[in-house]
Amino acid sequence: MRSIRSTAAIAVAAAAGLLGPAAPVDAASCEASQPCIVVRQAQYGLPGGGGKTCSAYSSVSNLCLGRSSCEIKVNNELCGDPAPGSRKTLFVSWQCDPDNREYFDSVQEYATMTIACEAPR
């Protein structure tokens, strides 16, 4: 998991074709006593894009939103197959509400991505 400390870093990743436009942050389902995942962006496809990506935001958000951890099986069930015959990658950025720090990770097709937010100490 890579920590991104500013939205500028996410903008660079988006410009490089790694992520699409950011989704609105919705922390309404987070409990005050536990940190929870708020998915910002999720794209599935080829690094660099080239039009061969699809938005996996709904799938990832449904699995993770409001939870303190989740696992995502990276495959074409996320949003279809944007690049038939090529090995694809899932790119996700998220926040651990109420902490505003942003995180980014990428995992290749057929692997499992684990996202976790730790409780404050």
Stockholm file with secondary structure:
# STOCKHOLM 1.0

chainA/1-121         MRSIRSTAAIAVAAAAGLLGPAAPVDAASCEASQPCIVVRQAQYGLPGGGGKTCSAYSSVSNLCLGRSSCEIKVNNELCGDPAPGSRKTLFVSWQCDPDNREYFDSVQEYATMTIACEAPR
#=GR chainA/1-121 SS CEEECSHHHHHHHHHTTSCCSCCCCCCTTCCTTSCEEEEEEEEEECTTCTTCEEECHHHHHHHHTTCSEEEEECSTTTTCCSSTTSCCEEEEEEEEETCCCEEEEEEETTSEEEEECCCCC
#=GC SS_cons         CEEECSHHHHHHHHHTTSCCSCCCCCCTTCCTTSCEEEEEEEEEECTTCTTCEEECHHHHHHHHTTCSEEEEECSTTTTCCSSTTSCCEEEEEEEEETCCCEEEEEEETTSEEEEECCCCC
//
